[in-house]
Amino acid sequence: MNDVLPRAVMWHYIRAADASPAVDYCGVTPEAFALQLDTLATGSLPIGWAELVEALEDGRTLPRDAVLLTFDDGLVDHHRTVLPTLVERGLAGLFFVLAREPGDGLTLGHRIHVLRGTWPADRIRDAVLDRLAPGRAAAYRAAMTTLRATSPDDPDDVWKRPLQRELAPDAGPILSGLIEELVGPEADVAETLYLSPRQLDDLERAGMTLGAHTRTHPWLDAITPADQHGEVTASARALADRSPGPWAFAYPYGAVPPGAGRLLEREGFGAAFTTDPADRHDRFRIGRVDGDDPTWATQLVRAHSQTR
């Protein structure tokens, strides 16, 4: 099976520094992205989702230098910047989009990104602490203390992860309130951040493939099995309105809950992707190199050399 699984690269924000709405997240500029693609094309063979599906279905071995280009979160950057850059080079992309509905606001994670475009991390953290109920604030502090000991090299993860996981039901409304106060109506901000239905149509017309990334972008391993099922089925319904399966799925934050492969296969998905480049377990746990990481090219070359 490992010979069938491709190497894959993922990107999120690909935008100029002055793009709107302002976000603070580790992304790449359009110029850097174009250079990455050109560098990648010199040592790898970019493939599309259709080629991977064929290999998965008939067990055919993919070329050792095959690589899949993937893009998470359904961001407007992918229409504004990624689409023309791929089309110019004759490349295909797999775009993992949210199963959004009209009037939806931002996901919890994207609320943090947008707030970071306005406020520093410590101010957001303190604002959330001030607004949490005392018991939940204590739980937040305890979670940060634990993460500080286990993830000392990632200070952003220390304050963000508890809000996105265990404290999500409490933190979500607080972060929405801060968006309304500091940036503007959340639904309006969301319209400027995410791909519109028309832009999704443009991607498909240009030969790109849409995959699923849940509806609300939760850590799937931190929600109930019933909620996991709801997130996956919402994604399947959204894709079924556009194309027949099998479809591709990307786990938000790379979090894989127990039994995920069985659930995804039952709902019509043919493969799923994580955020760990070392993951090559089976078709429902395919790792990806992080294109937002400045060292991604080195990582990809090393990964390819290990398979030779």
C-alpha positions as CSV (number, residue, x, y, z in Angstrom):
1,M,0.0,0.0,0.0
2,N,2.8,2.5,0.8
3,D,3.9,2.4,-2.8
4,V,0.5,3.6,-3.8
5,L,0.5,6.5,-1.4
6,P,1.8,9.8,-2.8
7,R,4.0,12.4,-1.2
8,A,1.9,15.5,-0.7
9,V,2.4,19.2,0.1
10,M,-0.1,21.4,1.8
11,W,-0.6,25.1,1.9
12,H,-2.9,27.5,3.7
13,Y,-2.6,31.3,3.2
14,I,-0.8,32.4,0.1
15,R,-1.1,36.2,0.0
16,A,0.6,39.6,0.1
17,A,1.3,41.2,3.4
18,D,-1.4,43.8,2.8
19,A,-4.2,41.4,1.8
20,S,-7.6,41.8,3.4
21,P,-8.8,40.7,5.9
22,A,-5.5,41.0,7.8
23,V,-4.4,37.7,9.4
24,D,-1.3,36.6,11.3
25,Y,-0.5,33.1,10.3
26,C,2.6,31.4,8.9
27,G,1.8,31.6,5.2
28,V,3.8,32.3,2.0
29,T,3.8,35.2,-0.4
30,P,2.6,34.7,-4.0
31,E,6.2,35.1,-5.2
32,A,7.5,32.5,-2.8
33,F,4.7,30.1,-3.7
34,A,5.6,30.4,-7.4
35,L,9.2,29.7,-6.6
36,Q,8.2,26.7,-4.5
37,L,6.2,25.2,-7.4
38,D,9.0,25.8,-9.9
39,T,11.5,24.2,-7.5
40,L,9.2,21.3,-6.8
41,A,8.6,20.6,-10.5
42,T,12.4,20.2,-11.1
43,G,12.6,17.1,-8.8
44,S,9.1,15.7,-8.6
45,L,6.2,14.6,-10.7
46,P,3.0,16.6,-9.7
47,I,-0.1,14.4,-10.0
48,G,-3.8,15.1,-9.6
49,W,-6.5,13.5,-7.5
50,A,-7.8,11.5,-10.5
51,E,-4.4,9.8,-10.9
52,L,-4.2,8.9,-7.2
53,V,-7.7,7.4,-7.3
54,E,-6.8,5.2,-10.2
55,A,-3.7,4.0,-8.4
56,L,-5.7,3.3,-5.2
57,E,-8.4,1.4,-7.0
58,D,-6.2,-0.8,-9.1
59,G,-3.2,-1.0,-6.7
60,R,-0.9,0.5,-9.3
61,T,2.4,1.8,-8.0
62,L,2.9,5.5,-8.3
63,P,6.2,6.9,-9.5
64,R,8.6,7.5,-6.6
65,D,8.7,11.2,-7.3
66,A,4.9,11.6,-7.5
67,V,3.6,14.5,-5.4
68,L,0.1,15.9,-4.8
69,L,-0.4,19.7,-4.3
70,T,-3.1,20.4,-1.7
71,F,-4.6,23.5,-0.2
72,D,-6.6,23.7,3.1
73,D,-9.5,25.8,4.4
74,G,-11.1,27.1,1.2
75,L,-9.5,30.5,1.5
76,V,-10.0,33.3,-1.1
77,D,-6.2,33.2,-1.6
78,H,-6.7,30.0,-3.5
79,H,-8.8,31.7,-6.2
80,R,-7.0,35.0,-6.2
81,T,-3.4,33.6,-6.2
82,V,-3.2,29.8,-6.4
83,L,-5.5,29.2,-9.3
84,P,-3.8,31.4,-11.9
85,T,-0.3,30.2,-10.7
86,L,-1.3,26.6,-11.2
87,V,-3.0,27.2,-14.5
88,E,0.0,29.0,-15.8
89,R,2.1,26.0,-15.1
90,G,-0.4,23.4,-16.2
91,L,-0.6,21.9,-12.7
92,A,-3.6,20.4,-10.8
93,G,-4.4,21.1,-7.2
94,L,-6.6,19.4,-4.6
95,F,-8.5,22.0,-2.5
96,F,-9.9,21.0,0.8
97,V,-12.9,23.3,1.5
98,L,-15.3,23.7,4.3
99,A,-18.9,22.7,3.9
100,R,-20.1,26.3,4.5
101,E,-23.6,27.5,4.3
102,P,-24.9,31.0,3.5
103,G,-24.4,33.4,6.4
104,D,-21.8,31.2,8.2
105,G,-19.2,33.1,10.2
106,L,-15.6,32.2,10.7
107,T,-14.4,28.9,12.2
108,L,-12.9,29.2,15.7
109,G,-9.4,28.8,14.3
110,H,-9.9,31.5,11.7
111,R,-11.3,33.9,14.3
112,I,-7.9,33.6,16.0
113,H,-6.0,34.2,12.8
114,V,-8.1,37.4,12.1
115,L,-7.8,38.6,15.6
116,R,-4.0,38.1,15.4
117,G,-4.0,40.5,12.5
118,T,-5.2,43.2,14.9
119,W,-4.0,42.2,18.4
120,P,-0.9,40.5,19.8
121,A,-1.3,36.9,21.1
122,D,-1.0,37.9,24.8
123,R,-3.8,40.4,24.5
124,I,-6.1,37.9,22.9
125,R,-5.3,35.3,25.5
126,D,-5.9,37.8,28.3
127,A,-9.2,39.0,26.8
128,V,-10.4,35.4,26.7
129,L,-9.3,34.7,30.2
130,D,-11.2,37.8,31.4
131,R,-14.4,36.7,29.7
132,L,-14.3,33.0,30.7
133,A,-16.2,31.8,33.8
134,P,-13.8,31.3,36.7
135,G,-13.8,27.5,36.5
136,R,-13.2,27.6,32.8
137,A,-10.5,30.2,33.1
138,A,-8.7,27.9,35.7
139,A,-9.0,25.0,33.2
140,Y,-7.5,27.2,30.5
141,R,-4.5,28.2,32.7
142,A,-4.0,24.6,33.6
143,A,-4.0,23.5,30.0
144,M,-1.5,26.2,29.1
145,T,0.8,25.1,31.9
146,T,0.7,21.5,30.7
147,L,1.4,22.5,27.1
148,R,4.2,24.8,28.1
149,A,6.0,21.7,29.6
150,T,5.3,19.5,26.6
151,S,5.6,22.0,23.7
152,P,8.2,24.5,24.8
153,D,9.3,25.3,21.3
154,D,5.8,26.4,20.1
155,P,4.5,29.3,22.3
156,D,1.6,29.9,19.9
157,D,0.4,26.4,20.4
158,V,0.4,26.8,24.2
159,W,-2.4,29.5,24.2
160,K,-4.3,28.5,21.0
161,R,-4.7,24.8,21.2
162,P,-6.8,24.7,24.4
163,L,-9.2,27.3,22.9
164,Q,-9.5,25.2,19.8
165,R,-10.0,21.8,21.6
166,E,-11.3,21.4,25.2
167,L,-12.4,25.0,25.6
168,A,-13.9,25.4,22.1
169,P,-17.6,25.7,23.3
170,D,-16.6,28.5,25.7
171,A,-14.0,30.2,23.6
172,G,-16.0,30.3,20.3
173,P,-18.6,32.9,21.4
174,I,-15.9,35.0,23.1
175,L,-13.8,35.1,20.0
176,S,-16.8,35.9,17.9
177,G,-17.6,38.9,20.2
178,L,-14.0,40.1,19.9
179,I,-14.2,39.9,16.1
180,E,-17.4,42.0,16.1
181,E,-15.8,44.6,18.4
182,L,-12.4,44.9,16.7
183,V,-12.9,43.9,13.0
184,G,-16.6,44.0,12.0
185,P,-19.6,41.8,11.5
186,E,-18.2,38.2,11.5
187,A,-20.3,37.1,8.5
188,D,-19.0,40.0,6.5
189,V,-15.4,39.1,7.4
190,A,-16.0,35.5,6.5
191,E,-17.2,36.5,3.0
192,T,-13.9,38.2,2.4
193,L,-11.8,35.3,3.8
194,Y,-13.5,32.2,2.3
195,L,-14.1,31.1,-1.3
196,S,-17.6,31.9,-2.6
197,P,-19.7,29.3,-4.6
198,R,-18.8,31.1,-7.8
199,Q,-15.1,30.9,-7.0
200,L,-15.5,27.2,-6.2
201,D,-17.1,26.8,-9.7
202,D,-14.1,28.6,-11.2
203,L,-11.7,26.1,-9.6
204,E,-13.6,23.2,-10.9
205,R,-13.9,24.6,-14.4
206,A,-10.1,25.1,-14.5
207,G,-9.6,21.4,-13.7
208,M,-9.0,21.6,-10.0
209,T,-10.5,19.1,-7.5
210,L,-12.5,20.0,-4.4
211,G,-12.1,17.9,-1.3
212,A,-13.6,18.1,2.2
213,H,-12.3,19.7,5.4
214,T,-15.4,19.3,7.6
215,R,-18.0,22.0,8.2
216,T,-16.7,23.8,11.3
217,H,-13.0,22.8,11.3
218,P,-12.9,21.1,14.7
219,W,-10.2,18.9,16.2
220,L,-12.1,15.7,15.3
221,D,-10.5,13.7,18.1
222,A,-11.8,16.2,20.7
223,I,-15.5,16.0,19.7
224,T,-18.1,13.2,20.2
225,P,-18.5,10.4,17.7
226,A,-21.9,11.8,16.8
227,D,-20.4,15.2,16.1
228,Q,-17.6,13.6,14.0
229,H,-20.3,11.9,12.0
230,G,-22.1,15.2,11.5
231,E,-19.0,16.9,10.3
232,V,-18.2,14.2,7.8
233,T,-21.7,13.8,6.4
234,A,-22.0,17.6,6.0
235,S,-18.8,17.5,3.9
236,A,-20.1,14.5,1.9
237,R,-23.4,16.3,1.1
238,A,-21.6,19.4,0.0
239,L,-19.3,17.5,-2.4
240,A,-22.1,15.3,-3.7
241,D,-23.9,18.4,-5.0
242,R,-20.8,19.0,-7.2
243,S,-19.3,15.7,-8.3
244,P,-19.5,12.0,-7.8
245,G,-17.1,10.3,-5.4
246,P,-14.8,9.0,-4.3
247,W,-13.7,12.3,-2.7
248,A,-10.6,13.3,-0.7
249,F,-10.7,14.5,2.9
250,A,-8.2,16.4,5.1
251,Y,-8.3,16.2,8.9
252,P,-8.4,19.7,10.5
253,Y,-5.2,20.2,12.5
254,G,-4.2,16.7,11.3
255,A,-6.2,15.2,14.2
256,V,-7.3,11.6,13.3
257,P,-10.0,10.1,15.6
258,P,-10.4,6.4,16.1
259,G,-12.3,4.7,13.4
260,A,-12.0,7.7,11.0
261,G,-11.2,5.5,8.0
262,R,-14.3,3.4,8.4
263,L,-16.5,6.5,8.8
264,L,-15.0,8.3,5.8
265,E,-15.1,5.2,3.5
266,R,-18.8,4.7,4.4
267,E,-19.6,8.2,3.4
268,G,-17.9,8.0,0.0
269,F,-14.4,9.2,0.7
270,G,-11.5,7.5,-1.0
271,A,-8.5,8.9,0.9
272,A,-7.7,11.3,3.8
273,F,-4.7,13.4,4.6
274,T,-3.0,14.5,7.8
275,T,-0.5,17.2,8.6
276,D,2.4,14.8,9.6
277,P,4.7,14.0,6.7
278,A,5.7,10.8,8.4
279,D,2.2,9.4,8.1
280,R,2.0,6.6,5.5
281,H,-0.3,4.2,7.2
282,D,-3.0,3.6,4.6
283,R,-5.2,5.5,2.2
284,F,-7.0,7.3,5.1
285,R,-3.9,8.5,6.8
286,I,-1.6,10.1,4.2
287,G,0.9,12.6,5.6
288,R,1.8,16.0,4.0
289,V,4.8,18.3,4.1
290,D,3.9,21.8,5.2
291,G,4.4,24.2,2.4
292,D,4.1,27.1,4.9
293,D,7.4,25.9,6.5
294,P,10.5,27.6,5.0
295,T,12.3,24.2,5.2
296,W,9.6,22.3,3.2
297,A,11.8,21.8,0.1
298,T,14.5,20.2,2.2
299,Q,11.9,18.0,3.9
300,L,10.5,16.9,0.6
301,V,13.8,16.0,-0.9
302,R,14.7,14.0,2.2
303,A,11.4,12.2,2.1
304,H,11.9,11.3,-1.6
305,S,15.4,10.1,-1.0
306,Q,14.2,7.7,1.8
307,T,12.0,5.9,-0.7
308,R,14.7,5.3,-3.3
